[in-house]
Amino acid sequence: MRNEHLIPSRTPESRAVTDRVQVVMELTSRLNVLRHSDLEARTTLLSEILGRPAPETLTLYPPFYCDYGLNLEFGERVFVNQGCSFYDMGGITIGDRTMIGPGVTLTTAGHPVEPDERFHGITTAPIVIESDVWIGANATIAPGVRIGTGSVVAAGAVVAKDVPPNCVVSSGGYVKRRDLNPAGDASAVAPGGAASRRLVM
């Protein structure tokens, strides 16, 4: 896996990670029982989870789950629907104007694959989601994946390798369905054209 980092068990690093996870689990449990209308309390708790002020243009609907918080970075005008899980120990960057459907999982952590190494620690690798991406409902993005600008990940897809810019991918591993025109391309808005078809988010 590209950019993979091992956090060995029973080390100061692993203990610090464990302590932080306990803090964030408490914060998310409080976030997820607030009234939906209590925007001020939601923003305050989300800022505690992130360790810095949440972007003013971020829209994030609870319930929401993450395990670390400090390595989660949102761009401008990002939308996150209900029931998402962002396991950001290895770092998650979400670009401007990205839309994320309900039940999406972004996971940056795992374990060594070999059975005799599996309990030696946690492996992490960052996820990078570039600008203007749409991730459909219940998709899963695996550690180390980059999703290119303007692309769409269809509902239910499991993405374990990089997605090029301006394309639609679906299914396990993924199957590339077609290319998309970059934003601003006049041919992308032709009535009845391929770009006018919609995917369910």
ROSE-4610 file (N, C-alpha, C; in Angstrom, 1 decimal, always signed):
// ROSE-4610
residu = [M/M/M/R/R/R/N/N/N/E/E/E/H/H/H/L/L/L/I/I/I/P/P/P/S/S/S/R/R/R/T/T/T/P/P/P/E/E/E/S/S/S/R/R/R/A/A/A/V/V/V/T/T/T/D/D/D/R/R/R/V/V/V/Q/Q/Q/V/V/V/V/V/V/M/M/M/E/E/E/L/L/L/T/T/T/S/S/S/R/R/R/L/L/L/N/N/N/V/V/V/L/L/L/R/R/R/H/H/H/S/S/S/D/D/D/L/L/L/E/E/E/A/A/A/R/R/R/T/T/T/T/T/T/L/L/L/L/L/L/S/S/S/E/E/E/I/I/I/L/L/L/G/G/G/R/R/R/P/P/P/A/A/A/P/P/P/E/E/E/T/T/T/L/L/L/T/T/T/L/L/L/Y/Y/Y/P/P/P/P/P/P/F/F/F/Y/Y/Y/C/C/C/D/D/D/Y/Y/Y/G/G/G/L/L/L/N/N/N/L/L/L/E/E/E/F/F/F/G/G/G/E/E/E/R/R/R/V/V/V/F/F/F/V/V/V/N/N/N/Q/Q/Q/G/G/G/C/C/C/S/S/S/F/F/F/Y/Y/Y/D/D/D/M/M/M/G/G/G/G/G/G/I/I/I/T/T/T/I/I/I/G/G/G/D/D/D/R/R/R/T/T/T/M/M/M/I/I/I/G/G/G/P/P/P/G/G/G/V/V/V/T/T/T/L/L/L/T/T/T/T/T/T/A/A/A/G/G/G/H/H/H/P/P/P/V/V/V/E/E/E/P/P/P/D/D/D/E/E/E/R/R/R/F/F/F/H/H/H/G/G/G/I/I/I/T/T/T/T/T/T/A/A/A/P/P/P/I/I/I/V/V/V/I/I/I/E/E/E/S/S/S/D/D/D/V/V/V/W/W/W/I/I/I/G/G/G/A/A/A/N/N/N/A/A/A/T/T/T/I/I/I/A/A/A/P/P/P/G/G/G/V/V/V/R/R/R/I/I/I/G/G/G/T/T/T/G/G/G/S/S/S/V/V/V/V/V/V/A/A/A/A/A/A/G/G/G/A/A/A/V/V/V/V/V/V/A/A/A/K/K/K/D/D/D/V/V/V/P/P/P/P/P/P/N/N/N/C/C/C/V/V/V/V/V/V/S/S/S/S/S/S/G/G/G/G/G/G/Y/Y/Y/V/V/V/K/K/K/R/R/R/R/R/R/D/D/D/L/L/L/N/N/N/P/P/P/A/A/A/G/G/G/D/D/D/A/A/A/S/S/S/A/A/A/V/V/V/A/A/A/P/P/P/G/G/G/G/G/G/A/A/A/A/A/A/S/S/S/R/R/R/R/R/R/L/L/L/V/V/V/M/M/M]
num = [1/1/1/2/2/2/3/3/3/4/4/4/5/5/5/6/6/6/7/7/7/8/8/8/9/9/9/10/10/10/11/11/11/12/12/12/13/13/13/14/14/14/15/15/15/16/16/16/17/17/17/18/18/18/19/19/19/20/20/20/21/21/21/22/22/22/23/23/23/24/24/24/25/25/25/26/26/26/27/27/27/28/28/28/29/29/29/30/30/30/31/31/31/32/32/32/33/33/33/34/34/34/35/35/35/36/36/36/37/37/37/38/38/38/39/39/39/40/40/40/41/41/41/42/42/42/43/43/43/44/44/44/45/45/45/46/46/46/47/47/47/48/48/48/49/49/49/50/50/50/51/51/51/52/52/52/53/53/53/54/54/54/55/55/55/56/56/56/57/57/57/58/58/58/59/59/59/60/60/60/61/61/61/62/62/62/63/63/63/64/64/64/65/65/65/66/66/66/67/67/67/68/68/68/69/69/69/70/70/70/71/71/71/72/72/72/73/73/73/74/74/74/75/75/75/76/76/76/77/77/77/78/78/78/79/79/79/80/80/80/81/81/81/82/82/82/83/83/83/84/84/84/85/85/85/86/86/86/87/87/87/88/88/88/89/89/89/90/90/90/91/91/91/92/92/92/93/93/93/94/94/94/95/95/95/96/96/96/97/97/97/98/98/98/99/99/99/100/100/100/101/101/101/102/102/102/103/103/103/104/104/104/105/105/105/106/106/106/107/107/107/108/108/108/109/109/109/110/110/110/111/111/111/112/112/112/113/113/113/114/114/114/115/115/115/116/116/116/117/117/117/118/118/118/119/119/119/120/120/120/121/121/121/122/122/122/123/123/123/124/124/124/125/125/125/126/126/126/127/127/127/128/128/128/129/129/129/130/130/130/131/131/131/132/132/132/133/133/133/134/134/134/135/135/135/136/136/136/137/137/137/138/138/138/139/139/139/140/140/140/141/141/141/142/142/142/143/143/143/144/144/144/145/145/145/146/146/146/147/147/147/148/148/148/149/149/149/150/150/150/151/151/151/152/152/152/153/153/153/154/154/154/155/155/155/156/156/156/157/157/157/158/158/158/159/159/159/160/160/160/161/161/161/162/162/162/163/163/163/164/164/164/165/165/165/166/166/166/167/167/167/168/168/168/169/169/169/170/170/170/171/171/171/172/172/172/173/173/173/174/174/174/175/175/175/176/176/176/177/177/177/178/178/178/179/179/179/180/180/180/181/181/181/182/182/182/183/183/183/184/184/184/185/185/185/186/186/186/187/187/187/188/188/188/189/189/189/190/190/190/191/191/191/192/192/192/193/193/193/194/194/194/195/195/195/196/196/196/197/197/197/198/198/198/199/199/199/200/200/200/201/201/201]
x = [+0.8/+0.0/+0.9/+0.6/+1.3/+1.2/+2.4/+2.4/+1.9/+2.1/+1.6/+2.6/+2.0/+2.7/+2.3/+3.2/+2.8/+2.9/+1.9/+1.9/+2.1/+3.3/+3.5/+2.7/+2.3/+1.6/+2.5/+1.9/+2.6/+3.8/+3.5/+4.5/+3.9/+4.7/+4.1/+3.1/+3.5/+2.6/+1.3/+1.3/+0.0/-0.8/-0.2/-0.9/-1.6/-0.8/-1.4/-2.6/-2.5/-3.6/-4.8/-4.6/-5.7/-6.4/-5.6/-6.2/-7.0/-6.5/-7.2/-8.5/-8.5/-9.7/-10.8/-10.4/-11.4/-12.0/-11.2/-11.7/-12.7/-12.4/-13.2/-14.5/-14.4/-15.7/-16.6/-16.1/-17.0/-17.6/-16.8/-17.3/-18.3/-18.1/-19.1/-20.4/-20.3/-21.5/-22.3/-21.7/-22.4/-23.0/-22.2/-22.7/-24.0/-24.0/-25.0/-26.4/-26.4/-27.7/-28.2/-27.5/-28.1/-29.3/-30.1/-31.2/-30.7/-31.3/-30.8/-30.7/-31.7/-31.7/-30.6/-29.9/-28.9/-27.6/-27.6/-26.4/-25.2/-25.4/-24.3/-23.5/-24.3/-23.6/-23.0/-23.6/-23.0/-21.7/-21.7/-20.4/-19.3/-19.7/-18.7/-18.1/-19.0/-18.4/-17.6/-18.1/-17.3/-15.9/-15.8/-14.6/-13.7/-14.2/-13.4/-12.9/-13.7/-13.3/-12.2/-12.2/-11.2/-10.0/-10.1/-9.0/-8.8/-9.8/-9.7/-11.1/-11.3/-12.7/-13.1/-14.4/-14.9/-15.2/-14.9/-15.2/-16.7/-16.8/-18.2/-19.1/-18.5/-19.3/-19.6/-19.1/-19.3/-20.7/-21.3/-22.6/-22.4/-22.7/-22.5/-23.6/-24.4/-25.6/-25.2/-25.5/-25.4/-26.4/-26.2/-25.1/-23.8/-22.7/-21.4/-20.4/-19.5/-18.5/-17.1/-16.2/-14.7/-13.9/-12.7/-11.9/-10.7/-10.4/-9.2/-9.5/-10.0/-10.5/-9.4/-8.2/-7.2/-6.6/-6.8/-6.2/-7.3/-8.4/-9.5/-9.6/-9.5/-9.4/-10.5/-11.4/-12.5/-12.1/-12.4/-12.4/-13.6/-13.8/-15.0/-16.2/-17.4/-18.7/-18.8/-18.2/-18.4/-19.7/-20.4/-21.6/-21.4/-21.8/-21.7/-23.1/-23.6/-25.0/-24.9/-26.1/-26.2/-25.4/-25.0/-24.5/-23.1/-22.3/-21.0/-20.0/-18.9/-17.9/-16.5/-15.8/-14.5/-13.4/-12.7/-11.7/-10.3/-10.0/-9.0/-7.6/-7.3/-6.0/-4.8/-5.0/-3.9/-4.0/-5.1/-5.3/-6.3/-7.3/-8.3/-8.4/-8.2/-8.4/-9.6/-10.5/-11.7/-11.8/-11.7/-11.6/-12.9/-12.8/-13.9/-15.0/-16.2/-17.5/-17.7/-17.1/-17.3/-18.6/-19.4/-20.7/-20.5/-20.9/-20.7/-22.1/-22.6/-23.9/-24.0/-25.2/-25.4/-24.6/-24.1/-23.6/-22.2/-21.5/-20.2/-19.1/-18.2/-17.1/-15.8/-15.0/-13.6/-12.7/-11.9/-11.1/-9.6/-8.8/-7.4/-6.5/-7.2/-6.4/-6.7/-5.8/-6.0/-4.9/-4.6/-3.6/-2.7/-1.5/-0.7/-1.4/-1.3/-2.0/-1.5/-0.2/+0.3/-0.1/-0.6/-1.2/-0.2/+1.1/+2.0/+2.4/+1.9/+2.2/+1.0/-0.2/-1.5/-1.7/-1.2/-1.4/-0.3/+0.7/+1.8/+1.6/+0.4/+0.1/-1.0/-1.1/-2.1/-1.4/-1.8/-1.3/-2.2/-1.6/-2.4/-1.9/-2.8/-2.4/-3.5/-3.1/-4.0/-5.0/-6.2/-7.2/-7.2/-7.1/-7.3/-8.4/-9.4/-10.6/-10.4/-10.2/-10.0/-11.3/-11.3/-12.5/-13.6/-14.8/-16.0/-16.2/-15.9/-16.2/-17.6/-18.3/-19.5/-19.3/-19.5/-19.4/-20.8/-21.4/-22.7/-22.9/-24.2/-24.5/-23.9/-23.4/-22.8/-21.6/-20.9/-19.6/-18.6/-17.5/-16.4/-15.1/-14.3/-13.0/-11.9/-11.0/-10.0/-8.7/-7.9/-6.7/-5.8/-5.2/-4.2/-4.8/-6.1/-6.8/-6.9/-6.7/-6.9/-8.0/-9.0/-10.1/-10.0/-9.8/-9.5/-10.7/-10.3/-11.3/-12.4/-13.6/-14.8/-15.4/-14.8/-15.3/-16.5/-17.1/-18.3/-18.0/-18.2/-18.1/-19.6/-20.1/-21.5/-21.8/-23.1/-23.6/-23.1/-22.6/-22.3/-20.9/-20.2/-18.9/-17.9/-16.9/-15.8/-14.6/-13.9/-12.8/-11.5/-10.6/-9.4/-8.2/-8.4/-7.3/-7.7/-6.7/-7.0/-8.0/-8.8/-9.8/-9.3/-9.2/-8.8/-9.8/-9.4/-10.3/-11.4/-12.6/-13.7/-14.1/-14.4/-15.0/-15.9/-16.7/-17.7/-17.2/-17.1/-16.7/-17.8/-17.9/-18.9/-18.4/-19.1/-18.9/-17.6/-17.4/-16.3/-15.0/-14.0/-12.7/-12.7/-13.4/-14.3/-14.2/-15.3/-15.4/-15.6/-14.7/-14.9/-15.9/-17.0/-18.1/-17.9/-17.5/-17.3/-16.5/-16.0/-15.3/-16.3/-16.0/-16.9/-16.1/-16.9/-16.2/-15.8/-14.7/-14.3/-15.3/-15.4/-16.3/-16.0/-17.0/-16.9/-16.9/-16.9/-16.9/-18.4/-18.6/-20.0/-20.7/-19.9/-20.5/-21.1/-20.7/-21.2/-22.7/-23.3/-24.6/-25.6/-25.2/-26.2/-27.4/-28.6/-29.9/-29.9/-30.3/-30.4/-29.2/-28.0/-26.7/-26.4/-25.2/-24.9/-24.6/-24.2/-23.9/-25.1/-26.3/-27.5/-28.1/-27.6/-28.1/-27.7/-28.5/-28.2/-28.0/-27.1/-27.0/-27.6/-28.2/-28.8/-27.7/-27.8/-26.8/-27.2]
y = [-1.2/+0.0/+1.2/+2.2/+3.4/+4.3/+4.8/+5.7/+5.0/+3.7/+3.0/+3.2/+3.4/+3.6/+2.6/+2.0/+1.0/+1.7/+1.6/+2.1/+0.8/+0.5/-0.7/-0.8/-2.0/-2.2/-1.9/-1.5/-1.3/-0.4/+0.8/+1.8/+3.1/+4.2/+5.5/+6.0/+5.7/+6.2/+5.5/+4.2/+3.5/+3.8/+4.1/+4.5/+5.9/+6.8/+8.1/+8.0/+7.2/+7.0/+6.4/+5.4/+4.8/+5.9/+6.7/+7.8/+8.7/+9.1/+10.0/+9.4/+8.1/+7.5/+7.5/+7.3/+7.3/+8.7/+9.8/+11.1/+11.4/+10.9/+11.2/+10.4/+9.2/+8.4/+9.0/+9.6/+10.4/+11.6/+12.3/+13.5/+13.2/+12.2/+11.8/+11.3/+10.6/+10.1/+11.3/+12.3/+13.5/+14.3/+14.3/+15.0/+14.3/+13.0/+12.3/+12.2/+12.8/+12.8/+14.2/+15.2/+16.6/+16.7/+17.7/+18.0/+18.5/+18.2/+18.6/+20.1/+20.8/+22.3/+23.0/+22.2/+22.9/+23.0/+23.9/+24.1/+24.6/+25.4/+26.0/+24.9/+24.0/+22.9/+21.9/+21.6/+20.7/+21.3/+22.6/+23.2/+23.1/+23.4/+23.4/+22.0/+21.0/+19.6/+19.2/+19.5/+19.2/+19.8/+21.0/+21.7/+21.1/+20.5/+19.8/+18.5/+17.8/+16.6/+16.9/+18.0/+18.3/+18.9/+19.5/+20.1/+21.5/+22.1/+23.4/+23.8/+25.1/+25.4/+24.7/+24.2/+23.6/+24.7/+24.4/+25.4/+25.9/+27.2/+27.7/+27.2/+26.8/+26.4/+24.8/+24.1/+22.7/+22.4/+21.5/+20.9/+19.4/+19.1/+17.7/+17.3/+16.3/+15.8/+14.6/+14.7/+13.5/+12.5/+11.2/+10.7/+10.7/+10.9/+11.0/+10.3/+9.5/+8.8/+9.0/+9.2/+9.1/+8.6/+8.3/+7.7/+8.6/+9.6/+10.4/+11.9/+12.4/+13.8/+14.7/+14.6/+15.6/+15.5/+14.4/+14.2/+14.3/+14.9/+15.1/+16.5/+16.8/+18.1/+18.3/+19.3/+19.6/+20.8/+20.8/+22.0/+22.9/+23.8/+24.7/+24.1/+24.3/+23.9/+22.4/+21.7/+20.2/+19.8/+18.8/+18.3/+16.8/+16.5/+15.1/+14.7/+13.7/+13.3/+12.4/+11.9/+11.1/+9.8/+9.4/+8.0/+7.7/+8.7/+8.5/+8.2/+7.4/+7.0/+7.4/+8.3/+8.7/+8.3/+7.2/+6.8/+7.4/+8.5/+9.4/+9.3/+8.2/+8.0/+8.3/+7.8/+8.0/+9.3/+10.0/+11.3/+11.3/+12.1/+12.2/+13.7/+14.0/+15.3/+15.3/+16.2/+16.2/+17.6/+17.6/+18.9/+19.7/+20.9/+21.8/+21.2/+21.6/+21.3/+19.7/+18.9/+17.5/+17.2/+16.2/+15.8/+14.3/+14.0/+12.6/+12.1/+11.0/+10.5/+9.8/+9.4/+8.7/+7.3/+7.0/+5.7/+5.5/+6.5/+6.4/+6.1/+5.2/+4.9/+5.2/+6.1/+6.4/+5.8/+4.8/+4.2/+4.2/+4.8/+4.9/+3.9/+3.1/+2.1/+0.7/-0.2/-1.6/-2.3/-3.5/-4.3/-5.0/-5.4/-6.2/-7.4/-7.8/-8.9/-10.3/-10.4/-11.7/-12.1/-13.4/-13.8/-13.6/-13.9/-13.8/-12.3/-11.4/-10.0/-9.2/-9.8/-9.0/-8.3/-8.8/-8.2/-7.4/-7.1/-6.3/-4.8/-4.4/-3.0/-2.6/-1.3/-0.8/-0.2/-0.5/+0.2/+1.3/+2.4/+3.6/+4.1/+4.6/+5.3/+6.3/+7.5/+8.6/+8.4/+9.0/+9.1/+10.6/+10.8/+12.2/+12.2/+13.0/+13.2/+14.7/+14.8/+16.1/+16.9/+18.0/+18.9/+18.3/+18.7/+18.5/+17.0/+16.2/+14.8/+14.5/+13.5/+13.0/+11.5/+11.2/+9.8/+9.4/+8.4/+7.9/+7.1/+6.9/+6.2/+4.9/+4.7/+3.4/+2.9/+3.8/+3.5/+3.4/+2.6/+2.4/+2.8/+3.7/+4.0/+3.5/+2.7/+2.0/+2.9/+2.5/+3.3/+3.5/+4.7/+5.0/+5.4/+5.6/+5.9/+7.4/+7.8/+9.2/+9.2/+10.1/+10.2/+11.5/+11.5/+12.6/+13.6/+14.9/+16.0/+15.6/+15.9/+15.8/+14.5/+13.4/+12.1/+11.7/+10.6/+10.1/+8.7/+8.4/+7.0/+6.6/+5.6/+5.2/+4.5/+4.6/+4.0/+2.6/+2.2/+0.8/+0.4/+1.2/+0.8/+0.6/-0.3/-0.5/-0.1/+1.0/+1.6/+1.3/+0.5/+0.1/+0.6/+1.3/+1.9/+3.3/+4.0/+5.4/+5.6/+6.6/+7.0/+8.2/+8.1/+9.2/+10.4/+11.6/+12.7/+12.5/+13.1/+13.2/+11.9/+10.9/+9.6/+9.1/+8.1/+7.4/+6.0/+5.6/+4.2/+3.6/+2.2/+1.5/+0.1/-0.6/-2.0/-2.2/-3.5/-3.8/-3.7/-3.0/-2.8/-1.7/-1.5/-0.7/-1.0/-0.8/-0.9/+0.5/+1.0/+2.3/+2.2/+3.1/+3.1/+4.0/+5.2/+6.2/+7.4/+8.2/+9.4/+10.6/+11.6/+12.8/+14.0/+14.9/+16.2/+17.0/+17.7/+18.5/+19.7/+20.2/+21.3/+22.5/+23.1/+24.3/+23.9/+22.6/+22.2/+22.3/+23.1/+23.4/+22.1/+21.1/+19.9/+19.1/+19.4/+18.6/+18.8/+19.9/+20.3/+20.2/+19.5/+19.3/+18.5/+19.0/+18.4/+17.0/+16.1/+14.7/+13.9/+14.6/+13.9/+13.0/+12.3/+11.4/+12.1/+13.3/+14.0/+14.5/+14.4/+14.8/+13.7/+12.4/+11.4/+11.5/+11.1/+11.2/+9.9/+9.8/+8.6/+8.9/+7.9/+8.0/+8.2/+9.2/+9.5/+8.8]
z = [+0.0/+0.0/+0.0/-0.9/-1.0/+0.3/+0.7/+1.9/+3.2/+3.3/+4.5/+5.6/+6.8/+8.0/+9.1/+9.8/+10.8/+12.2/+13.0/+14.3/+15.2/+15.7/+16.4/+17.7/+18.1/+19.4/+20.5/+21.6/+22.9/+22.8/+22.2/+22.1/+22.5/+22.8/+23.1/+22.0/+20.8/+19.7/+19.7/+19.9/+19.9/+21.1/+22.3/+23.4/+23.2/+22.6/+22.3/+21.4/+20.4/+19.4/+20.2/+21.0/+21.8/+22.7/+23.3/+24.2/+23.4/+22.2/+21.4/+20.9/+20.5/+20.1/+21.1/+22.4/+23.5/+23.6/+23.5/+23.5/+22.4/+21.2/+20.0/+20.1/+20.6/+20.7/+21.7/+22.7/+23.7/+23.0/+22.2/+21.5/+20.5/+19.7/+18.7/+19.3/+20.4/+21.1/+21.5/+22.0/+22.4/+21.2/+20.1/+18.9/+18.4/+18.4/+17.7/+18.5/+19.7/+20.5/+20.6/+20.0/+20.0/+19.1/+19.4/+18.5/+17.2/+16.1/+14.8/+14.7/+15.4/+15.3/+16.1/+17.0/+17.9/+17.1/+16.2/+15.3/+16.1/+17.0/+17.8/+18.5/+19.2/+19.9/+19.0/+17.9/+16.9/+16.4/+16.0/+15.5/+16.6/+17.9/+18.9/+19.1/+19.1/+19.3/+18.1/+16.9/+15.7/+15.7/+16.2/+16.3/+17.3/+18.4/+19.4/+18.7/+17.9/+17.3/+16.3/+15.6/+14.6/+15.2/+16.4/+17.1/+16.5/+15.8/+15.2/+14.8/+14.5/+14.1/+12.8/+12.8/+11.6/+10.6/+9.3/+8.2/+8.3/+8.1/+8.2/+7.1/+5.9/+4.8/+4.8/+5.8/+5.9/+6.4/+5.7/+6.1/+6.4/+7.7/+8.1/+9.0/+8.5/+9.2/+10.1/+11.4/+12.2/+11.9/+12.3/+13.1/+12.2/+12.9/+12.2/+13.2/+12.6/+13.4/+12.8/+13.7/+13.3/+14.5/+14.3/+15.4/+15.9/+15.2/+15.6/+15.5/+14.4/+14.2/+13.8/+14.4/+14.2/+12.8/+12.1/+10.8/+9.7/+10.0/+9.1/+8.6/+7.3/+6.8/+5.7/+5.9/+5.0/+4.2/+2.9/+2.1/+2.3/+1.3/+1.4/+0.7/+1.3/+0.7/+0.6/+1.5/+1.6/+2.2/+1.6/+2.2/+2.6/+3.8/+4.3/+4.8/+4.3/+4.6/+5.9/+6.3/+7.6/+7.6/+8.8/+8.9/+8.4/+8.1/+7.6/+8.7/+8.3/+9.2/+8.5/+9.1/+8.6/+9.6/+9.3/+10.2/+9.7/+10.4/+9.8/+10.4/+11.1/+11.8/+10.8/+9.6/+8.6/+7.8/+8.0/+7.3/+6.2/+6.3/+5.2/+4.8/+3.5/+3.0/+2.0/+2.2/+1.4/+0.7/-0.6/-1.4/-1.4/-2.0/-2.1/-2.9/-2.4/-3.1/-3.3/-2.5/-2.5/-1.8/-2.4/-1.8/-1.4/-0.2/+0.3/+0.8/+0.2/+0.5/+1.8/+2.2/+3.5/+3.6/+4.8/+5.0/+4.4/+3.9/+3.3/+4.4/+4.1/+5.0/+4.3/+5.0/+4.5/+5.6/+5.3/+6.3/+5.9/+6.8/+6.5/+7.3/+8.1/+9.0/+8.7/+9.0/+8.8/+9.7/+9.3/+10.0/+8.9/+9.3/+8.3/+7.9/+6.6/+6.0/+6.5/+6.6/+7.0/+8.4/+8.6/+9.9/+11.1/+10.8/+12.0/+12.3/+11.5/+11.7/+12.1/+12.0/+12.0/+13.3/+14.4/+15.7/+16.2/+15.3/+15.6/+15.7/+15.1/+15.1/+14.1/+13.9/+12.9/+11.8/+10.6/+9.4/+9.0/+8.5/+8.1/+6.7/+6.0/+4.7/+4.4/+3.9/+3.8/+2.6/+2.7/+1.7/+1.2/-0.1/-0.6/-1.6/-1.3/-2.2/-2.7/-4.0/-4.6/-4.8/-5.4/-5.5/-6.4/-6.1/-6.9/-7.1/-6.1/-6.2/-5.6/-6.1/-5.5/-5.2/-3.9/-3.4/-3.0/-3.7/-3.5/-2.2/-1.8/-0.6/-0.4/+0.8/+1.3/+0.5/-0.2/-0.8/+0.3/+0.1/+1.0/+0.3/+0.8/+0.3/+1.2/+0.6/+1.3/+1.6/+2.5/+2.8/+1.6/+1.5/+0.4/-0.9/-1.0/-2.2/-2.5/-3.7/-4.1/-5.2/-5.0/-6.0/-6.7/-8.0/-8.8/-8.9/-9.2/-9.3/-10.3/-9.8/-10.6/-10.8/-10.2/-10.4/-9.5/-9.9/-9.1/-8.7/-7.5/-7.0/-6.7/-7.5/-7.4/-6.1/-5.8/-4.5/-4.3/-3.2/-2.8/-3.3/-4.0/-4.6/-3.4/-3.7/-2.8/-3.6/-3.2/-4.0/-3.3/-3.9/-3.3/-4.1/-5.2/-6.0/-6.5/-6.9/-7.3/-8.4/-8.3/-9.3/-10.1/-11.4/-12.2/-12.2/-12.6/-12.6/-13.6/-13.3/-14.3/-14.9/-14.0/-14.5/-13.4/-13.8/-12.9/-12.7/-11.4/-11.1/-10.3/-10.3/-9.6/-9.3/-8.4/-8.0/-7.2/-6.7/-5.9/-6.7/-6.1/-6.7/-7.7/-8.5/-9.3/-10.7/-11.4/-12.9/-13.4/-14.2/-14.8/-15.9/-15.7/-16.7/-17.8/-17.6/-18.7/-18.1/-19.1/-18.7/-18.7/-17.9/-17.7/-18.3/-18.8/-19.2/-18.0/-18.0/-16.9/-16.7/-15.5/-15.2/-16.1/-16.6/-17.5/-19.0/-19.3/-20.7/-21.2/-22.2/-22.7/-23.1/-23.7/-24.2/-23.1/-21.8/-20.7/-20.4/-20.9/-20.5/-21.6/-22.7/-23.8/-23.3/-23.6/-23.2/-23.7/-22.7/-23.1/-23.3/-23.1/-23.3/-22.1/-22.2/-21.2/-19.9/-19.9/-18.7/-18.0/-18.6/-18.0/-17.1/-17.3/-16.5/-15.1/-14.1/-12.7/-12.0/-11.0/-10.2/-8.9/-8.2/-6.9/-5.9/-5.1/-4.0/-2.7]
